């Protein structure tokens, strides 16, 4: 699959289905949204969520879906990110700090692209890997 086509089916606006979240670490948000768009070769991700206390968070990142780790200004949490689209229905990202993979996110399209499952695994210093999963509905 060419980079120009990689991740194409994920482009659009997504709404979190809170009742379809399963978190092993932390609490699911009250609400959330996800937007994926293309700018040239890059996919751009915009996430917004409201936590259980009502605080609003926004996070954006971008990457070329070729599997190569690239520098990322994530502060103390990550210094490199990679993005990979191994199939038309899978889109993965990984975050690294000082060469160690610390987070893996897998996005999977289901039900013909109506829904996106997002599974995020954090790799903790003790070797444990808590995983949070969320389901998003494509916004019409």
C-alpha positions in Angstrom: 0.0 0.0 0.0 1.4 3.4 -0.9 1.9 6.1 1.7 -0.6 8.3 -0.1 -3.3 5.6 0.5 -2.2 4.4 3.9 -4.7 5.1 6.6 -7.2 6.6 4.1 -10.2 4.8 5.5 -9.6 6.3 8.9 -9.9 9.9 7.8 -12.9 11.7 9.2 -14.5 12.6 12.5 -15.2 10.1 15.3 -17.2 10.3 18.5 -16.4 8.3 21.6 -19.0 5.7 22.7 -18.3 6.0 26.5 -20.3 2.9 27.3 -18.0 0.9 25.0 -14.8 1.8 26.9 -12.8 -0.7 29.0 -9.9 0.8 31.0 -7.3 -1.1 33.0 -5.5 2.2 33.8 -7.4 5.3 34.8 -11.0 6.1 34.2 -12.8 6.4 30.9 -13.6 10.0 29.9 -17.1 11.5 30.1 -16.9 12.3 26.4 -14.4 12.4 23.6 -13.8 13.0 19.9 -11.2 12.1 17.4 -10.4 13.6 14.0 -8.0 12.2 11.5 -7.0 14.1 8.4 -4.3 14.0 5.7 -1.8 16.8 5.0 0.5 15.7 2.2 2.1 12.4 3.2 1.2 12.9 6.8 -1.8 11.8 8.8 -2.8 14.3 11.5 -4.6 13.2 14.6 -6.7 15.6 16.8 -8.1 14.2 20.0 -10.3 16.0 22.6 -11.8 14.5 25.7 -13.5 15.5 29.0 -12.3 13.5 32.0 -14.4 12.3 35.0 -13.7 15.6 36.8 -14.9 17.7 33.8 -11.4 18.9 32.8 -11.0 19.3 29.0 -7.9 17.9 27.2 -6.7 18.3 23.6 -3.8 16.4 22.0 -2.6 16.5 18.4 0.1 14.6 16.6 1.1 13.8 13.1 3.1 11.2 11.2 4.0 9.5 7.9 2.4 6.0 8.0 5.6 4.2 7.0 6.6 2.6 10.3 9.7 4.8 10.8 10.2 6.4 14.2 10.5 10.2 13.9 11.5 12.9 16.4 8.5 14.1 18.4 8.4 17.0 20.9 6.4 15.1 23.5 8.4 16.4 26.5 9.2 13.8 29.2 6.7 11.3 27.8 8.0 10.6 24.3 10.8 11.8 22.0 9.9 9.7 18.9 6.7 8.4 17.3 6.0 5.9 14.5 2.9 5.4 12.5 2.1 2.3 10.4 -0.9 1.2 8.3 -0.3 -2.6 7.9 -3.7 -3.0 6.2 -6.7 -0.9 5.1 -8.4 -1.6 8.4 -5.4 -1.2 10.8 -3.6 1.9 11.8 -0.9 1.7 14.5 1.2 4.2 16.4 4.0 3.8 18.9 5.7 6.3 21.2 9.3 5.9 22.3 11.5 7.6 24.9 15.3 7.2 24.7 14.9 4.3 22.3 12.4 2.3 24.4 8.9 1.7 23.2 6.5 3.0 25.9 3.1 3.1 24.2 1.4 1.2 21.5 -2.0 2.3 20.0 -3.9 0.1 17.5 -6.9 1.5 15.6 -9.1 -1.1 13.9 -12.0 -0.3 11.6 -15.0 -2.6 12.2 -18.5 -3.0 10.8 -17.5 -1.7 7.4 -15.8 1.4 8.8 -18.7 2.6 10.9 -16.7 2.1 14.1 -13.1 2.4 15.1 -11.7 0.4 18.0 -8.8 2.0 19.7 -6.6 -0.1 21.9 -3.8 1.7 23.9 -1.2 -0.3 25.8 1.3 1.4 28.1 4.6 -0.4 28.9 5.4 0.4 32.5 8.9 0.2 34.1 7.9 -3.0 36.0 7.1 -4.7 32.7 3.3 -4.6 33.2 1.2 -3.5 30.2 -2.2 -2.0 31.2 -4.5 -1.7 28.2 -7.4 0.7 27.6 -9.8 0.1 24.8 -12.4 2.5 23.4 -14.9 2.4 20.6 -15.6 5.4 18.4 -18.5 5.9 16.0 -17.9 7.6 12.7 -19.6 11.0 12.7 -22.1 11.4 9.8 
